[in-house]
Amino acid sequence: MEKFAVRLGRRVRRCREAMDAGMSTAEYAVGTIAACGFAAVLYRIVTSGPVRSALTGVIERALHVPF
């Protein structure tokens, strides 16, 4: 009977650990919203005037490098 109790305890422990292994639906929703917000901020930064002109300058210099 003692072996049964030990095996049952291990099984219960594994089930509890498995339940906490991943994110829940609410955590996925919050993570998705946070990722979309971060992407929107990065998009606004990259498409702003100074950053756009700096990136254009880098690309133009790279295209006009003599080989």
FIKOLZA-1660 file (N, C-alpha, C; in steps of 0.1 Angstrom, whole numbers, plus 5000, padded with zeros to 4 digits):
% residues 67
   i   px   py   pz ch aa at
   1 5008 4988 5000  A  M  N
   1 5000 5000 5000  A  M CA
   1 5009 5013 5000  A  M  C
   2 5020 5012 5006  A  E  N
   2 5029 5023 5007  A  E CA
   2 5034 5027 4993  A  E  C
   3 5038 5017 4985  A  K  N
   3 5043 5020 4971  A  K CA
   3 5032 5027 4963  A  K  C
   4 5019 5023 4965  A  F  N
   4 5008 5029 4958  A  F CA
   4 5007 5044 4962  A  F  C
   5 5009 5047 4974  A  A  N
   5 5008 5061 4979  A  A CA
   5 5020 5069 4973  A  A  C
   6 5031 5063 4972  A  V  N
   6 5043 5070 4967  A  V CA
   6 5041 5073 4952  A  V  C
   7 5036 5063 4945  A  R  N
   7 5033 5064 4930  A  R CA
   7 5022 5075 4928  A  R  C
   8 5012 5074 4936  A  L  N
   8 5001 5084 4935  A  L CA
   8 5006 5098 4938  A  L  C
   9 5014 5099 4948  A  G  N
   9 5020 5113 4951  A  G CA
   9 5028 5118 4939  A  G  C
  10 5036 5109 4933  A  R  N
  10 5045 5114 4921  A  R CA
  10 5036 5118 4910  A  R  C
  11 5025 5110 4907  A  R  N
  11 5016 5113 4896  A  R CA
  11 5009 5126 4898  A  R  C
  12 5005 5129 4911  A  V  N
  12 4998 5141 4914  A  V CA
  12 5008 5153 4912  A  V  C
  13 5020 5151 4916  A  R  N
  13 5030 5162 4915  A  R CA
  13 5033 5165 4900  A  R  C
  14 5034 5154 4892  A  R  N
  14 5036 5156 4877  A  R CA
  14 5025 5163 4871  A  R  C
  15 5013 5160 4875  A  C  N
  15 5001 5167 4870  A  C CA
  15 5001 5182 4873  A  C  C
  16 5004 5185 4886  A  R  N
  16 5005 5199 4890  A  R CA
  16 5016 5206 4882  A  R  C
  17 5027 5200 4880  A  E  N
  17 5038 5206 4873  A  E CA
  17 5034 5208 4858  A  E  C
  18 5027 5199 4852  A  A  N
  18 5023 5200 4838  A  A CA
  18 5013 5211 4836  A  A  C
  19 5004 5213 4846  A  M  N
  19 4994 5224 4845  A  M CA
  19 5001 5238 4845  A  M  C
  20 5012 5239 4851  A  D  N
  20 5019 5252 4852  A  D CA
  20 5030 5253 4841  A  D  C
  21 5030 5244 4832  A  A  N
  21 5041 5244 4822  A  A CA
  21 5041 5255 4812  A  A  C
  22 5029 5259 4808  A  G  N
  22 5028 5269 4797  A  G CA
  22 5020 5281 4801  A  G  C
  23 5018 5290 4792  A  M  N
  23 5010 5302 4795  A  M CA
  23 4995 5299 4793  A  M  C
  24 4987 5306 4800  A  S  N
  24 4973 5305 4798  A  S CA
  24 4968 5314 4787  A  S  C
  25 4955 5313 4784  A  T  N
  25 4950 5321 4773  A  T CA
  25 4951 5336 4776  A  T  C
  26 4948 5340 4788  A  A  N
  26 4949 5354 4792  A  A CA
  26 4964 5359 4791  A  A  C
  27 4973 5351 4795  A  E  N
  27 4988 5355 4793  A  E CA
  27 4991 5356 4779  A  E  C
  28 4986 5347 4770  A  Y  N
  28 4989 5349 4756  A  Y CA
  28 4983 5362 4750  A  Y  C
  29 4971 5365 4755  A  A  N
  29 4964 5378 4750  A  A CA
  29 4972 5390 4755  A  A  C
  30 4977 5390 4767  A  V  N
  30 4985 5401 4772  A  V CA
  30 4998 5402 4764  A  V  C
  31 5004 5391 4762  A  G  N
  31 5017 5390 4755  A  G CA
  31 5015 5395 4740  A  G  C
  32 5004 5391 4734  A  T  N
  32 5002 5395 4720  A  T CA
  32 4999 5410 4720  A  T  C
  33 4992 5416 4729  A  I  N
  33 4989 5430 4729  A  I CA
  33 5002 5438 4731  A  I  C
  34 5010 5433 4740  A  A  N
  34 5023 5439 4743  A  A CA
  34 5032 5439 4731  A  A  C
  35 5033 5428 4724  A  A  N
  35 5041 5427 4712  A  A CA
  35 5036 5436 4701  A  A  C
  36 5023 5437 4699  A  C  N
  36 5017 5446 4689  A  C CA
  36 5020 5460 4693  A  C  C
  37 5019 5464 4705  A  G  N
  37 5023 5478 4710  A  G CA
  37 5037 5481 4707  A  G  C
  38 5046 5471 4710  A  F  N
  38 5060 5473 4708  A  F CA
  38 5063 5475 4693  A  F  C
  39 5057 5467 4685  A  A  N
  39 5059 5468 4670  A  A CA
  39 5054 5481 4665  A  A  C
  40 5043 5486 4671  A  A  N
  40 5038 5499 4666  A  A CA
  40 5047 5510 4670  A  A  C
  41 5053 5510 4682  A  V  N
  41 5063 5520 4686  A  V CA
  41 5075 5519 4677  A  V  C
  42 5080 5507 4674  A  L  N
  42 5092 5506 4665  A  L CA
  42 5089 5511 4651  A  L  C
  43 5077 5508 4646  A  Y  N
  43 5073 5513 4633  A  Y CA
  43 5073 5528 4633  A  Y  C
  44 5068 5535 4643  A  R  N
  44 5067 5549 4643  A  R CA
  44 5081 5555 4644  A  R  C
  45 5090 5548 4651  A  I  N
  45 5104 5553 4652  A  I CA
  45 5111 5552 4639  A  I  C
  46 5110 5540 4633  A  V  N
  46 5117 5538 4620  A  V CA
  46 5112 5547 4609  A  V  C
  47 5099 5550 4609  A  T  N
  47 5093 5558 4598  A  T CA
  47 5093 5573 4601  A  T  C
  48 5099 5577 4612  A  S  N
  48 5100 5591 4615  A  S CA
  48 5111 5597 4606  A  S  C
  49 5110 5610 4604  A  G  N
  49 5119 5617 4595  A  G CA
  49 5134 5615 4597  A  G  C
  50 5139 5618 4609  A  P  N
  50 5153 5617 4611  A  P CA
  50 5159 5603 4609  A  P  C
  51 5151 5593 4614  A  V  N
  51 5156 5579 4613  A  V CA
  51 5155 5575 4598  A  V  C
  52 5144 5579 4591  A  R  N
  52 5143 5575 4577  A  R CA
  52 5154 5581 4569  A  R  C
  53 5157 5593 4571  A  S  N
  53 5168 5599 4564  A  S CA
  53 5182 5593 4567  A  S  C
  54 5184 5589 4580  A  A  N
  54 5196 5583 4583  A  A CA
  54 5197 5569 4577  A  A  C
  55 5186 5561 4577  A  L  N
  55 5186 5548 4570  A  L CA
  55 5188 5549 4555  A  L  C
  56 5182 5559 4549  A  T  N
  56 5184 5562 4535  A  T CA
  56 5198 5565 4532  A  T  C
  57 5204 5573 4540  A  G  N
  57 5218 5577 4538  A  G CA
  57 5227 5565 4539  A  G  C
  58 5225 5556 4548  A  V  N
  58 5233 5544 4550  A  V CA
  58 5232 5535 4538  A  V  C
  59 5219 5533 4533  A  I  N
  59 5217 5525 4521  A  I CA
  59 5223 5531 4509  A  I  C
  60 5222 5544 4507  A  E  N
  60 5228 5550 4495  A  E CA
  60 5243 5549 4496  A  E  C
  61 5249 5551 4507  A  R  N
  61 5264 5549 4508  A  R CA
  61 5268 5535 4505  A  R  C
  62 5260 5525 4510  A  A  N
  62 5263 5511 4508  A  A CA
  62 5262 5508 4493  A  A  C
  63 5253 5514 4486  A  L  N
  63 5251 5511 4472  A  L CA
  63 5261 5518 4463  A  L  C
  64 5267 5528 4468  A  H  N
  64 5277 5536 4460  A  H CA
  64 5291 5533 4464  A  H  C
  65 5294 5522 4471  A  V  N
  65 5307 5518 4474  A  V CA
  65 5314 5512 4462  A  V  C
  66 5326 5517 4459  A  P  N
  66 5333 5511 4447  A  P CA
  66 5339 5498 4451  A  P  C
  67 5338 5489 4441  A  F  N
  67 5344 5475 4444  A  F CA
  67 5357 5474 4437  A  F  C
% end
